[in-house]
């Protein structure tokens, strides 16, 4: 119902805007034959009929506009003249004709917007005639009434032709008048259906364009997925190489650790702490390796999810293509049905013309018969004197006249049967129109579904871009992990150097010197700079304190080791002074 209200509101906006523009350019009063004015009245009838309750009558179910329009007389006394004049029209017998006449008279008075505004304000009265979701009870009705204010600029002269349109025939031909009204209604519906078909064709063209764009984007997405697969394979190969290198490093370190264990079993108590640190570093490296493997598994799962999403996108695109093909077939069928209905309308018009010709002939014959009756009466007055002689002739004439009257009555009955058949054909055409409207509503629903699916595809695009960003982040994480592995390699090399330092410290301990532990020193003793990965710790072999590389880059032979070993700057100066004071 909301879609119907929106469509009726758009149609009302277009018709009112077109009527005002064309009337201003026309530059004079408008007649009922003016096409934009006819379109405006058709749109207003549809707006007032929307959500109208069905009422039972003796002939069946009926939807009447005249019921809610009669309420205006109670709400506004000025509208009593219009309603009284509509009731006094001699040829108006149907409520629809009275409603049409009321709309035209209100437009001529330039009070149509005022009357409908008063009617909309009393929703408690309108609820008896309309359903809850009707256009007249919602905000769209107020918008349409506001648009009708602009029609006060137009001058309309609809007295003669509008009444001729409403009262097409008088008392004798009331059935033919209702049939012609139904024919005009069917033609208006056919115009509206043609406009909706053109709108659907435009939507189908736009959907085809969007489908082509989606296909291009899908090809681009496939190319990006192929690139991501290649990059993932490269990352896997690089990761496998990194793992091989780490395993080799671990094997080397394990071999070195086993050799060192065998050689330094005697000094095991002093080396337990260093061994625990080496084990801790090995555990950290193992944890890092496990983290790298888990991240690789996460990347593989993300890639699989991307592949599944692309497959689902391809399926959705194929389904949309199938629905577009179905919509094209339905449009072709609607076009064929419209052509058939137009042909039927033309044939019905021809039959109506023939029937009108027959009726005129019958009227001429009846006039002739009345003339002959007058002549016979005159002859009877003249023949009263000669009754005895002319009785047999008058009896024969009466018999001939009775036969002719019977034949005329039979022809009239035959014509009435043909009119009933035409009414049944028009009912069948109405049912066809209703089925076509239902099909159009379904097609609108499918178009709305296609628009929602297009929005879902846009959301999938955003997710795809988000996954690309996550892939870039994962690449950066892999690069950081590679840097961490390189730092771990440097740490392993430092651990080897520390083991060598430990050996020298053991020798120094055997000589009686105080050897400072690594944990106890966090800054260089001379420059007082903090130790880090780039600034490593070094023991002076003379005093046993810990210095940085720049403060302990000197080497001198000591009594404990004949080979030159690392010495700090202060010990280097002291040893040089001793050597200069004791040259022997």
Secondary structure, DSSP 8 states (H G I E B T S, - for coil): -HHHHHHHHHHHHHHHHHHHHHHHHH-S-B-TT-HHHHHHHHHHHHHHHTTB--EEETTEEE--SHHHHHHHHHH-GGGHHHHHHHHH-TT--SHHHHHHHHHHHHHHHT-HHHHHHHHHH-HHHHTTTB-TT-GGGSHHHHHHHHHHGGGGG--B--HHHHHHHHS-S-STTHHHHHHHHHHHHHHHHHHHHHHHHHHHHHHHHHHHHHHHHHHHHHHHHHHHHHHHHHHHHHHHHHHHHHHHHHHHHHHHHHHHHHHHHHHTSTTHHHHHHHHHHHHHHHHHHHHHHHHHHHHHHHHHHHHHHHHHHHHHHHHHHHHHHHHHHHHHHHHHHHHHHHHHHHHHHHHHHHHHHHHHHHHHHHHHHHHHHHHHHHHHHHHHHHHTTTHHHHHHHHHHHHHHHHHHHHHHHHHHHHHHHHHHHHHHHHHHHHHHHHHHHHHHHHHHHHHHHHHHHHHHHHHHHHHHHHHHHHHHHHHHHHHHHHHHHHHHHHHHHHHHHHHHHHHHHHHHHHTT-----TTT-SB-TTT--B--SSS--EE-TTT--EE-TTTS-EEEE-SS-SSEEEE-HHHHHHHHHHHHH---
